């Protein structure tokens, strides 16, 4: 019997830090030969470019972009052929990492891994859900009933967030630098109230996760059933070089009392998340150079005025000052010096939101920066 290739699914809501965490895993991969499938909700592959920047010219890292829509969902004609091509090169791949869009559930990939086309070559290793901890603590995943529009957005966000947690084996509290133990305990309590069956809860300081807590967990046994798809969970978490641990507490990040396994039966028709047409993504571009302070103030104003939940991209600065990487989650914006190879000649931003209006965002950003965004 041939060895099945392990697959780790990395899920999490918009801006949770999935790509940054993946970059740190690549840096700590040791000798593992990795294949990465990167899915983004939008026409420009910002995350894929960042992953490639980290991978550099390493021959044992393969990266495939899945732009537009949701990976492994009904109209995705790329996923199965891509995975079959990886299986055909199985002696060059030790592990597959799949980053889903922030607007997807991992169940689509989970189901495909159990399909007749892939079940003989791949096995789900674990599903990791990455959580933006400050966003969680600020109650941004709660329903807000103060306004009809806000309530609609909050309901959609909360429902998707909770369902991502529901199908996770390991939930990772990310962006926790500067938080004290009381805040971490509060975050854990909030997560367990939303998803009581969370098996493992881990901490990622500086967006870094111990490689032993991410790859080679072997939390699932292969189960191939023609009409009812399910994964059988193992009772505890193994490390990469050993069998099931007698004591798994050393792998746990915070308080882990009362853990129990939970079923991963997909119940596809009830739990298969179809894309909500209210979620929209578009790209705005500008040929004029930007001034950092004015741009940052403009983005803050746009995020307050419009339902922008995620923004990312690159801006070209005036006076040949270089290029900045833009990462925004709601009104929280970070600008970093971009280290990607090649000089950019225009600024390019991806916006994601619920019932977001391109024309209004472009007009306001153009007005406040004094440059044309279109």
C-alpha positions as CSV (number, residue, x, y, z in Angstrom):
1,X,0.0,0.0,0.0
2,X,1.5,3.4,-1.0
3,X,2.0,6.1,1.6
4,X,-0.7,8.8,1.5
5,X,0.5,12.4,1.2
6,X,-0.6,14.4,4.3
7,X,-2.6,17.6,3.7
8,X,-2.9,20.5,6.1
9,X,-5.7,23.0,5.5
10,X,-5.2,26.5,6.9
11,X,-8.5,28.4,7.2
12,X,-9.5,31.6,9.0
13,X,-11.5,34.8,8.4
14,X,-10.2,37.7,6.4
15,X,-7.0,39.2,7.8
16,X,-6.4,36.6,10.5
17,X,-2.8,36.2,9.4
18,X,-2.9,33.0,7.5
19,X,-0.3,34.0,4.9
20,X,2.1,35.4,7.5
21,X,1.9,32.2,9.5
22,X,2.4,30.1,6.4
23,X,5.5,32.2,5.6
24,X,6.9,31.4,9.1
25,X,6.2,27.6,8.5
26,X,8.1,27.7,5.3
27,X,11.1,29.3,7.1
28,X,10.9,26.4,9.6
29,X,10.2,23.6,7.3
30,X,13.5,22.0,7.9
31,X,14.0,19.3,5.2
32,X,10.3,19.0,4.3
33,X,9.4,19.3,0.6
34,X,6.2,21.3,0.5
35,X,3.5,22.0,-2.1
36,X,1.3,25.1,-1.3
37,X,-2.1,25.9,-2.8
38,X,-3.0,29.5,-2.1
39,X,-6.6,30.7,-2.6
40,X,-7.5,34.4,-2.6
41,X,-10.9,36.1,-2.9
42,X,-9.9,38.6,-5.6
43,X,-8.3,39.0,-9.0
44,X,-4.8,39.8,-7.8
45,X,-2.7,37.2,-6.0
46,X,-1.1,39.4,-3.2
47,X,-0.8,36.4,-0.8
48,X,0.8,34.2,-3.4
49,X,3.4,36.9,-4.1
50,X,4.3,37.1,-0.4
51,X,4.6,33.3,-0.1
52,X,6.9,33.3,-3.2
53,X,9.0,36.1,-1.7
54,X,9.6,33.9,1.4
55,X,10.2,30.7,-0.6
56,X,12.7,32.5,-2.9
57,X,14.4,30.0,-5.2
58,X,14.1,27.0,-2.9
59,X,13.6,24.0,-5.3
60,X,11.6,22.0,-2.8
61,X,8.7,24.4,-2.4
62,X,6.0,24.4,-5.1
63,X,3.3,27.1,-5.1
64,X,0.1,27.2,-7.0
65,X,-2.3,30.3,-7.0
66,X,-6.0,29.8,-7.0
67,X,-7.4,33.3,-7.7
68,X,-11.1,34.1,-8.1
69,X,-13.6,32.5,-5.8
70,X,-13.3,29.5,-3.6
71,X,-10.9,26.6,-3.8
72,X,-12.4,23.1,-4.3
73,X,-15.9,24.4,-4.6
74,X,-18.3,23.3,-7.3
75,X,-17.0,25.3,-10.3
76,X,-13.3,24.9,-9.4
77,X,-11.9,22.9,-12.3
78,X,-8.3,23.4,-11.2
79,X,-8.2,21.7,-7.8
80,X,-8.4,18.0,-8.7
81,X,-5.9,18.2,-11.6
82,X,-3.5,20.2,-9.5
83,X,-3.6,17.6,-6.7
84,X,-3.3,14.8,-9.2
85,X,-0.2,16.4,-10.6
86,X,1.2,16.6,-7.1
87,X,0.4,13.0,-6.6
88,X,2.3,12.1,-9.8
89,X,5.4,13.8,-8.3
90,X,4.8,12.2,-4.9
91,X,8.5,11.5,-4.3
92,X,9.2,15.2,-4.5
93,X,6.5,16.2,-2.0
94,X,6.4,15.5,1.8
95,X,3.4,17.6,2.7
96,X,0.7,19.7,1.0
97,X,-0.5,23.0,2.6
98,X,-3.7,24.6,1.4
99,X,-4.6,28.1,2.4
100,X,-8.3,28.7,1.8
101,X,-9.9,32.1,1.1
102,X,-10.9,34.1,4.2
103,X,-14.5,33.6,3.0
104,X,-14.5,29.8,2.6
105,X,-15.0,26.8,4.8
106,X,-12.5,24.0,4.8
107,X,-15.2,21.5,4.2
108,X,-14.9,21.8,0.4
109,X,-11.3,20.7,0.4
110,X,-12.1,18.0,3.1
111,X,-14.8,16.5,0.8
112,X,-12.6,16.6,-2.3
113,X,-9.8,14.8,-0.4
114,X,-12.2,11.9,0.2
115,X,-13.3,11.8,-3.4
116,X,-12.5,8.8,-5.7
117,X,-10.0,11.0,-7.6
118,X,-7.9,11.9,-4.5
119,X,-8.6,9.5,-1.6
120,X,-6.0,6.9,-2.8
121,X,-3.2,9.5,-2.7
122,X,-3.9,12.0,0.1
123,X,-4.9,12.1,3.7
124,X,-6.1,15.0,5.8
125,X,-3.4,15.7,8.4
126,X,-5.2,18.5,10.2
127,X,-7.2,21.6,9.7
128,X,-5.9,24.8,11.4
129,X,-8.2,27.8,12.0
130,X,-6.2,31.0,12.5
131,X,-7.9,33.7,14.6
132,X,-7.3,37.4,14.7
133,X,-7.3,37.6,18.5
134,X,-7.6,41.4,18.9
135,X,-10.5,41.4,16.5
136,X,-12.1,38.6,18.6
137,X,-11.6,40.5,21.8
138,X,-13.1,43.6,20.4
139,X,-16.4,41.7,19.7
140,X,-16.0,42.2,16.0
141,X,-17.4,38.6,15.4
142,X,-20.5,39.4,17.4
143,X,-23.9,40.4,16.0
144,X,-24.6,44.1,16.1
145,X,-28.3,44.9,16.1
146,X,-28.0,48.7,16.2
147,X,-28.5,49.2,12.5
148,X,-30.0,47.0,9.8
149,X,-26.9,47.1,7.5
150,X,-24.5,46.5,10.4
151,X,-26.6,43.6,11.6
152,X,-26.6,42.0,8.2
153,X,-22.8,42.3,8.0
154,X,-22.3,41.1,11.5
155,X,-24.5,38.1,11.1
156,X,-22.7,37.0,7.9
157,X,-19.3,37.5,9.5
158,X,-20.2,35.7,12.7
159,X,-21.8,32.8,11.0
160,X,-18.8,32.2,8.7
161,X,-16.3,32.6,11.6
162,X,-18.2,30.1,13.8
163,X,-18.4,27.5,11.0
164,X,-14.7,27.8,10.3
165,X,-14.1,27.0,14.0
166,X,-16.5,24.1,13.8
167,X,-14.4,22.2,11.3
168,X,-11.0,23.0,12.8
169,X,-8.8,20.5,14.6
170,X,-6.4,23.1,15.9
171,X,-7.4,26.8,16.6
172,X,-4.5,29.2,16.6
173,X,-4.7,32.5,18.5
174,X,-2.7,34.9,16.3
175,X,-1.6,38.5,16.7
176,X,-1.3,38.0,20.5
177,X,2.0,39.9,21.1
178,X,1.4,42.4,23.9
179,X,-1.7,40.6,25.3
180,X,-1.5,39.4,28.9
181,X,-2.6,36.1,30.3
182,X,-6.0,37.6,31.3
183,X,-6.7,38.6,27.7
184,X,-5.6,35.2,26.4
185,X,-7.9,33.5,28.8
186,X,-10.7,35.8,27.8
187,X,-10.1,34.9,24.2
188,X,-10.0,31.2,24.9
189,X,-13.3,31.5,26.8
190,X,-14.9,33.3,23.9
191,X,-13.8,30.7,21.4
192,X,-15.0,27.8,23.6
193,X,-18.4,29.4,24.0
194,X,-18.7,29.7,20.2
195,X,-17.2,26.2,19.5
196,X,-17.3,24.0,22.6
197,X,-15.7,21.0,20.7
198,X,-12.4,22.7,19.9
199,X,-9.8,20.0,20.4
200,X,-6.5,22.0,20.5
201,X,-5.9,25.6,21.1
202,X,-2.5,27.0,20.4
203,X,-0.7,30.4,20.6
204,X,1.3,32.0,17.8
205,X,3.6,34.7,19.1
206,X,5.0,36.9,16.4
207,X,2.8,34.9,13.9
208,X,5.0,31.9,14.5
209,X,3.8,28.4,15.3
210,X,6.0,25.5,16.3
211,X,6.3,23.3,13.2
212,X,5.4,20.3,15.4
213,X,2.0,21.8,16.0
214,X,1.2,22.4,12.4
215,X,2.7,19.6,10.2
216,X,2.7,15.9,10.8
217,X,0.0,15.8,13.4
218,X,-1.8,12.8,11.8
219,X,-5.1,13.6,13.5
220,X,-7.2,11.6,10.9
221,X,-7.4,8.1,9.7
222,X,-8.4,7.5,6.0
223,X,-12.1,6.8,5.5
224,X,-13.5,6.3,2.1
225,X,-17.3,6.0,1.9
226,X,-19.2,6.2,-1.3
227,X,-22.2,8.2,-0.1
228,X,-21.4,9.5,3.4
229,X,-18.1,11.3,3.7
230,X,-16.4,11.4,7.1
231,X,-13.0,11.5,8.7
232,X,-12.2,9.4,11.7
233,X,-10.2,11.4,14.3
234,X,-7.4,9.9,16.4
235,X,-7.7,10.2,20.2
236,X,-4.6,12.4,20.6
237,X,-2.0,14.4,18.8
238,X,1.2,12.6,17.6
239,X,4.5,14.3,17.0
240,X,6.2,13.8,13.6
241,X,8.7,11.2,14.7
242,X,6.5,9.1,17.1
243,X,3.2,7.4,17.6
244,X,0.3,8.7,19.7
245,X,1.7,10.6,22.7
246,X,0.9,9.4,26.2
247,X,0.8,13.0,27.4
248,X,-0.3,15.6,24.8
249,X,-0.3,18.5,27.3
250,X,3.1,19.7,26.2
251,X,1.7,20.4,22.7
252,X,-1.1,22.6,24.0
253,X,-0.8,26.4,24.0
254,X,-3.0,27.4,26.9
255,X,-5.6,25.8,29.1
256,X,-6.9,22.5,27.6
257,X,-9.0,20.8,30.1
258,X,-11.9,18.6,29.1
259,X,-10.9,18.0,25.5
260,X,-12.7,15.5,23.5
261,X,-12.8,14.5,19.9
262,X,-15.5,15.7,17.6
263,X,-17.0,14.3,14.4
264,X,-15.9,15.6,11.0
265,X,-18.9,14.2,9.1
266,X,-19.4,16.8,6.5
267,X,-23.1,16.6,5.9
268,X,-22.3,18.3,2.7
269,X,-25.7,19.7,1.7
270,X,-26.3,21.3,5.2
271,X,-22.8,22.5,5.9
272,X,-21.3,23.3,2.5
273,X,-20.8,27.0,2.5
274,X,-21.9,28.5,-0.8
275,X,-20.5,31.9,-1.5
276,X,-22.8,34.7,-0.2
277,X,-23.2,37.1,-3.2
278,X,-23.0,40.0,-0.7
279,X,-19.3,39.4,-0.3
280,X,-17.5,41.5,-3.0
281,X,-13.9,42.1,-3.9
282,X,-12.3,44.5,-6.4
283,X,-9.0,46.0,-7.2
284,X,-8.2,49.7,-7.4
285,X,-5.0,51.0,-9.1
286,X,-3.2,54.3,-9.2
287,X,-0.3,55.5,-11.4
288,X,0.5,58.5,-9.2
289,X,3.0,58.2,-6.4
290,X,1.5,58.2,-2.8
291,X,2.5,60.1,0.3
292,X,2.5,57.7,3.2
293,X,0.8,59.9,5.9
294,X,-1.9,61.1,3.5
295,X,-2.6,57.6,2.2
296,X,-2.9,56.1,5.7
297,X,-5.3,58.8,6.8
298,X,-7.4,58.3,3.6
299,X,-7.6,54.5,4.1
300,X,-8.7,55.0,7.7
301,X,-11.5,57.4,6.6
302,X,-12.6,55.0,3.8
303,X,-12.7,52.0,6.2
304,X,-14.8,54.0,8.6
305,X,-17.2,55.3,5.9
306,X,-17.5,52.1,3.9
307,X,-18.0,48.4,4.9
308,X,-14.3,47.5,4.1
309,X,-13.4,44.3,6.1
310,X,-10.1,43.6,4.4
311,X,-7.6,45.6,2.3
312,X,-4.2,44.5,1.0
313,X,-1.7,45.4,-1.7
314,X,1.2,47.6,-2.6
315,X,1.6,51.4,-2.9
316,X,4.5,53.3,-4.6
317,X,5.8,56.2,-2.6
318,X,6.7,59.6,-3.9
319,X,10.4,60.7,-4.2
320,X,11.5,57.2,-5.2
321,X,11.1,56.2,-1.5
322,X,10.2,52.7,-2.5
323,X,7.2,50.4,-2.2
324,X,5.1,49.7,0.9
325,X,3.1,46.5,1.5
326,X,-0.4,47.4,2.8
327,X,-2.3,45.1,5.1
328,X,-5.6,46.3,6.5
329,X,-8.3,44.6,8.7
330,X,-11.2,47.0,9.0
331,X,-9.8,50.2,10.5
332,X,-6.5,48.6,11.5
333,X,-3.9,49.4,8.9
334,X,-0.2,48.3,8.7
335,X,2.3,49.6,6.2
336,X,5.7,47.8,5.8
337,X,8.6,48.2,3.4
338,X,8.0,45.7,0.5
339,X,10.9,43.4,-0.2
340,X,9.5,41.6,-3.2
341,X,11.8,41.5,-6.2
342,X,11.3,43.9,-9.1
343,X,10.2,47.5,-9.1
344,X,6.5,48.4,-9.2
345,X,5.4,51.3,-11.3
346,X,1.8,51.6,-10.0
347,X,-0.1,51.2,-6.7
348,X,-2.5,48.3,-6.5
349,X,-5.0,47.5,-3.7
350,X,-7.5,44.7,-3.1
351,X,-10.6,45.6,-1.2
352,X,-13.0,43.0,0.3
353,X,-16.3,43.8,2.1
354,X,-19.9,43.0,2.4
355,X,-22.0,44.9,-0.2
356,X,-19.0,47.1,-0.8
357,X,-19.4,49.7,-3.6
358,X,-16.3,50.1,-5.8
359,X,-17.3,53.5,-7.1
360,X,-17.7,55.0,-3.6
361,X,-14.4,53.6,-2.4
362,X,-12.6,54.8,-5.5
363,X,-14.1,58.3,-5.3
364,X,-13.3,58.8,-1.6
365,X,-9.8,57.4,-1.8
366,X,-9.1,59.6,-4.8
367,X,-10.4,62.7,-3.1
368,X,-8.5,62.2,0.2
369,X,-5.1,61.2,-1.4
370,X,-5.4,63.8,-4.2
371,X,-4.6,61.0,-6.8
372,X,-6.8,59.1,-9.2
373,X,-7.7,55.6,-8.1
374,X,-9.7,53.5,-10.5
